[in-house]
Amino acid sequence: MEEKNTFTVINDEGKEIVCDVLFTFDSEETKKSYIVYTDNTTDDKGNVKVYASIYDPNKEKTELIPIETDREWKIIETILDTIQEENNNN
């Protein structure tokens, strides 16, 4: 049985939300580490909501740092598009 990698965040209302880590990666371009995750909620169209943040893999307690540049979002979107394409082809 595959073990899921999860972490818990506290939302704006103080409620604990368990999130599943989809994947992590390091960008040579930005020299940062990113985490892509979901809280398994869906949008109006039924798509699972996916989030991404910057994080430091060397810290014991994970701190999610917001992504603020268009360049970083483009890197993440490209990776997500590639993964989605690979999944659609299998």
N, C-alpha and C positions, 0 to 999 in steps of 0.2 A: 504494500500500500504506500502510495506516495505521500510524504509529509508536506503539508502546506507551510509556507513561510508567511507568518502573519505578524502584525503589530497593532497596537491600539492607540488611537488618537482621541482627544477630547474635543468635541465640536463647540460651537459658539454658545450652545445652551448648556454646556457642562456634561453632556452625555458621552459615554465611552462608545466608540465606533471601532469595530475590528475590521482591519483592512488586510487583503491578500496581496502579497508582493508578486507582481507579474514577472518582472525582471529588473536587473540593475545593470548599469554599464558605465564605463569610463570614457570620456571624450578626450581624444588627443588634441582636438582643436581648442577646446575651452580649458583643458586641464582640470576638469571637475568630474565628480561622480554623481550619477543620477539614479533615482529609484522611480519605477513606474508601478503603480498600484491601483487597486479598485476597492471600493466599499460595497461592491456587488449591488448597488442601486442602479436603476435604469432611468433613461431620459424619456421624454414624451413619445419617442418613436420606438421604445423598447430596447434601445442599445444600452449595453452595460457602460456605466460611467467609468472612465479611466483618468487617473491623475498622475502628475509627475512632479518631482521636487529634486532639488539638489540635496545631497547628504554627504556626511563624512564617514566612510566605512571603518575608519580607525577609532571612532568614538564608541564607547560601550553603550551609551544611551543615544538612540537615533534622534537627531534633530532635523526636521524637514525645513528646508529653506526654499522660499518661493523662487520660481524661475521668472525673471523679469525682462529678459531680452528676446526680441524676435528671432535672433540668430539661434539661440538655444532651443526655442520652440520648434524651429525649422529642423534642427538636428533630430529632436525627439519624434516629430511627425514623420520624418523620412524613415526612421527605424520602425515605427508603428506600421506605416504603409507597407514596408518590406515584409514584416511578420504577417500582416493580414494577407498579402499576396501569396506568401508561401503556404499559409493555412488554406486558402481558397484553391490552390493547385493540388493539395493532397487529398 
